[in-house]
Amino acid sequence: MNDADVSKQIQQMVRFIRQEAEEKSNEISVSAEEEFNIEKLQLVEAEKKKIRSEYERKQKQVDVRRKIEYSMQLNASRLKVLQAQDDVVNAMKEAAAKELLSVSQQGSYGKLVQDLIVQCLLRLKEPSLLLRCREEDLDLVKSVQQSASDYYASKADVHAPEIIIDEVYLPPASSSSDEHGPSCSGGVVLASRDGKIVCENTLEGRLDVVFSKKLPEIRKKLFGQIAN
């Protein structure tokens, strides 16, 4: 083989090696570009997911705040309604309490006091009791005291109890000069001799009992059926 043939073979080998290198380089470039595009796509998707997640988180916060604000406004409205209803009911009770002032001026007041005493005796069932009344009702109480005791004795089939009128009186009726002080429109309070058992049967006490018992019915008539 002469020099020309050797040179020719060497050139062929060089071309082959160069071609192989170029093909390998192209493969590497294509592969690198594909990997870059894939990684770029993954990064873009990850960022999109992050943005969506952050948006959803903030949207949930907004929804929660809206629900809280709505609930607070609803509760505030309900409280205003309830307060307005309470004001109406309290005004009605105050009006009824003022009507009690005239009860002791009626001719049937003596019978009422007697019935109140009997009711206390039936509740307490004590052989000896203390009775407290308003000073202005003292004579009236004394006039019905014995008949009340006898009626109780016959009804309960016991001996007539001893009733001692307390020297400490219930406060007088409310007046315009002292509207905020203690007051009593009438009635009596009876207690066992040791003071451990007490039965309050003042007119105000009876009003409180009746008003408390009838309050659901009063509210229903005034405001209709209220949904809970």
Backbone torsions as a table, in degrees:
resi	resn	phi	psi	omega
1	MET	NA	125.5	-177.1
2	ASN	-85.4	176.9	-176.1
3	ASP	-63.3	-33.1	-178.1
4	ALA	-66.3	-41.3	179.8
5	ASP	-66.3	-42.3	179.7
6	VAL	-60.8	-44.0	-178.7
7	SER	-64.2	-36.4	-179.8
8	LYS	-66.6	-43.7	179.8
9	GLN	-63.6	-39.2	180.0
10	ILE	-63.4	-42.2	179.9
11	GLN	-64.7	-38.7	177.3
12	GLN	-62.7	-43.0	179.9
13	MET	-62.4	-41.8	-179.8
14	VAL	-63.2	-43.7	179.3
15	ARG	-63.1	-39.4	179.8
16	PHE	-64.5	-46.2	179.7
17	ILE	-62.7	-42.9	-180.0
18	ARG	-63.1	-42.2	179.9
19	GLN	-63.7	-44.4	179.1
20	GLU	-61.3	-40.3	-179.9
21	ALA	-65.6	-41.4	179.3
22	GLU	-64.8	-43.7	178.5
23	GLU	-61.4	-43.3	178.6
24	LYS	-63.4	-40.5	179.4
25	SER	-63.5	-40.8	178.4
26	ASN	-63.9	-42.3	178.2
27	GLU	-59.5	-44.8	-179.2
28	ILE	-63.4	-41.6	-179.7
29	SER	-63.5	-46.2	179.8
30	VAL	-62.6	-45.3	179.9
31	SER	-62.3	-42.6	-179.9
32	ALA	-64.3	-40.0	179.5
33	GLU	-66.3	-39.8	178.2
34	GLU	-63.1	-45.8	178.8
35	GLU	-62.2	-40.1	178.3
36	PHE	-63.0	-44.6	179.6
37	ASN	-63.5	-40.9	178.6
38	ILE	-63.9	-46.7	-179.3
39	GLU	-64.5	-39.2	178.1
40	LYS	-63.1	-42.5	179.1
41	LEU	-63.0	-41.9	178.9
42	GLN	-63.5	-41.9	178.8
43	LEU	-64.2	-42.0	179.0
44	VAL	-63.1	-44.8	179.6
45	GLU	-64.3	-40.6	178.7
46	ALA	-63.0	-40.5	179.6
47	GLU	-68.8	-39.7	176.2
48	LYS	-60.9	-44.1	179.9
49	LYS	-62.3	-40.3	178.9
50	LYS	-64.0	-42.9	179.6
51	ILE	-64.8	-44.2	178.2
52	ARG	-61.4	-43.1	179.6
53	SER	-62.7	-41.7	179.1
54	GLU	-66.5	-39.5	178.2
55	TYR	-63.9	-44.9	179.5
56	GLU	-62.7	-39.7	178.9
57	ARG	-62.8	-45.7	179.6
58	LYS	-67.7	-35.5	178.0
59	GLN	-64.5	-40.4	177.2
60	LYS	-63.8	-40.8	177.7
61	GLN	-61.3	-42.4	178.5
62	VAL	-63.5	-43.3	179.8
63	ASP	-62.7	-41.9	179.4
64	VAL	-63.4	-44.9	179.1
65	ARG	-61.9	-40.7	178.9
66	ARG	-63.2	-43.0	179.3
67	LYS	-64.2	-40.9	179.0
68	ILE	-64.4	-45.7	179.2
69	GLU	-62.5	-41.8	179.1
70	TYR	-63.9	-43.7	179.3
71	SER	-62.5	-41.3	179.6
72	MET	-64.6	-43.6	178.9
73	GLN	-64.7	-40.1	178.9
74	LEU	-64.5	-44.3	178.8
75	ASN	-64.1	-40.1	178.9
76	ALA	-63.1	-40.3	178.5
77	SER	-65.4	-41.0	179.0
78	ARG	-64.1	-41.8	179.6
79	LEU	-63.0	-39.3	177.8
80	LYS	-63.7	-41.7	178.8
81	VAL	-63.9	-46.2	-179.8
82	LEU	-62.7	-39.7	178.9
83	GLN	-65.0	-41.4	178.2
84	ALA	-63.8	-39.6	177.6
85	GLN	-65.5	-42.8	177.9
86	ASP	-60.9	-39.0	179.1
87	ASP	-62.0	-41.0	179.3
88	VAL	-65.6	-45.7	-179.3
89	VAL	-63.4	-44.2	179.8
90	ASN	-64.2	-38.0	177.4
91	ALA	-63.6	-38.9	177.9
92	MET	-64.7	-41.8	-179.9
93	LYS	-66.0	-39.9	178.1
94	GLU	-63.6	-38.5	177.9
95	ALA	-65.0	-40.1	178.2
96	ALA	-66.1	-38.7	179.4
97	ALA	-63.4	-36.8	178.2
98	LYS	-67.2	-33.2	177.9
99	GLU	-65.8	-25.7	-179.6
100	LEU	-64.7	-24.5	-177.3
101	LEU	-60.5	-27.2	-177.3
102	SER	-89.4	-10.2	-175.8
103	VAL	-63.1	-43.2	-177.3
104	SER	-69.9	-10.2	178.9
105	GLN	-91.9	-6.3	-177.5
106	GLN	-87.5	153.9	-177.5
107	GLY	-66.7	-22.2	-178.8
108	SER	-85.7	2.6	-175.9
109	TYR	-63.9	-37.0	180.0
110	GLY	-60.4	-44.7	177.7
111	LYS	-64.5	-36.9	178.9
112	LEU	-63.5	-45.6	179.3
113	VAL	-60.8	-42.9	178.4
114	GLN	-59.4	-44.5	179.6
115	ASP	-64.6	-37.7	178.5
116	LEU	-65.5	-39.0	177.8
117	ILE	-65.0	-45.7	179.1
118	VAL	-59.4	-42.2	-179.9
119	GLN	-60.9	-41.7	177.8
120	CYS	-64.6	-43.1	180.0
121	LEU	-60.9	-40.5	179.5
122	LEU	-67.5	-30.8	179.2
123	ARG	-78.8	-42.8	-174.4
124	LEU	-79.7	-38.8	-179.8
125	LYS	52.2	46.7	-180.0
126	GLU	-109.5	144.7	179.7
127	PRO	-75.0	-22.0	-179.5
128	SER	-142.8	131.7	-174.1
129	LEU	-139.4	159.8	172.2
130	LEU	-102.9	137.9	178.5
131	LEU	-120.7	132.8	177.7
132	ARG	-121.9	135.1	179.5
133	CYS	-141.8	177.8	174.5
134	ARG	-73.0	150.1	179.6
135	GLU	-61.1	-36.4	-179.2
136	GLU	-70.6	-16.3	178.9
137	ASP	-98.6	2.4	-172.6
138	LEU	-56.7	-51.2	-177.9
139	ASP	-63.0	-40.5	-179.9
140	LEU	-64.2	-42.8	179.7
141	VAL	-62.2	-43.3	179.0
142	LYS	-61.3	-33.2	-177.1
143	SER	-74.0	-22.6	-178.5
144	VAL	-112.2	-4.3	-175.2
145	GLN	-58.6	-50.4	-175.5
146	GLN	-68.4	-41.9	179.6
147	SER	-64.6	-35.9	177.0
148	ALA	-65.6	-42.8	179.9
149	SER	-63.9	-43.2	-179.4
150	ASP	-66.3	-40.9	-179.8
151	TYR	-63.1	-42.9	178.2
152	TYR	-61.5	-44.8	-177.7
153	ALA	-59.8	-42.1	-179.9
154	SER	-70.5	-36.1	-178.3
155	LYS	-73.1	-39.8	-177.9
156	ALA	-92.3	-4.9	-179.0
157	ASP	57.9	49.7	177.8
158	VAL	-134.9	172.6	174.9
159	HIS	-70.0	148.5	178.5
160	ALA	-61.1	127.8	-178.0
161	PRO	-72.9	158.2	175.5
162	GLU	-86.5	124.4	179.3
163	ILE	-115.2	118.4	179.9
164	ILE	-107.0	123.7	179.7
165	ILE	-80.2	123.3	-178.0
166	ASP	-68.1	143.3	178.2
167	GLU	-81.0	-8.0	174.1
168	VAL	-94.6	123.8	-172.7
169	TYR	-98.6	157.2	170.3
170	LEU	-69.6	154.0	-179.6
171	PRO	-64.9	155.1	179.0
172	PRO	-72.1	174.9	178.3
173	ALA	-63.0	154.3	179.2
174	SER	-63.8	143.0	178.3
175	SER	-128.3	162.3	-179.0
176	SER	-64.7	-24.9	-179.3
177	SER	-81.3	-17.9	-178.9
178	ASP	-144.9	68.0	-175.6
179	GLU	-73.5	-24.6	-173.6
180	HIS	-99.8	-4.8	179.3
181	GLY	-81.1	170.6	177.1
182	PRO	-62.2	141.2	-177.3
183	SER	-149.3	159.9	177.6
184	CYS	-148.4	128.1	-178.1
185	SER	-86.7	-6.9	179.7
186	GLY	145.8	-178.5	-178.9
187	GLY	96.8	-171.0	-176.2
188	VAL	-139.6	164.3	170.9
189	VAL	-130.5	125.4	177.5
190	LEU	-116.0	148.2	-178.8
191	ALA	-147.0	155.9	173.3
192	SER	-65.4	160.9	-174.9
193	ARG	-60.3	-31.2	178.7
194	ASP	-84.4	-4.3	177.1
195	GLY	76.6	6.4	-177.1
196	LYS	-79.2	-27.8	180.0
197	ILE	-116.8	124.7	-175.3
198	VAL	-127.7	139.0	174.0
199	CYS	-124.3	110.3	-179.8
200	GLU	-92.5	117.1	178.0
201	ASN	-126.6	44.0	172.9
202	THR	-76.6	165.0	178.6
203	LEU	-63.0	-39.0	178.0
204	GLU	-65.1	-39.6	178.8
205	GLY	-63.3	-41.7	177.8
206	ARG	-65.7	-38.7	178.1
207	LEU	-62.3	-42.8	179.4
208	ASP	-60.8	-43.9	-179.0
209	VAL	-63.4	-49.4	-178.1
210	VAL	-65.1	-42.4	-177.9
211	PHE	-64.6	-41.6	178.9
212	SER	-64.8	-40.9	-179.0
213	LYS	-68.5	-38.7	-175.7
214	LYS	-93.2	0.8	-174.4
215	LEU	-56.9	-46.1	177.9
216	PRO	-58.0	-40.9	179.6
217	GLU	-67.7	-38.9	178.3
218	ILE	-63.0	-46.4	179.7
219	ARG	-62.2	-38.9	-178.7
220	LYS	-65.6	-41.0	-179.8
221	LYS	-69.8	-35.1	-177.5
222	LEU	-78.8	-42.8	-169.2
223	PHE	-118.5	-0.6	-178.4
224	GLY	79.4	-175.9	-179.7
225	GLN	-73.8	120.1	-179.3
226	ILE	-98.7	125.5	178.5
227	ALA	-75.9	136.9	179.3
228	ASN	-78.8	NA	NA
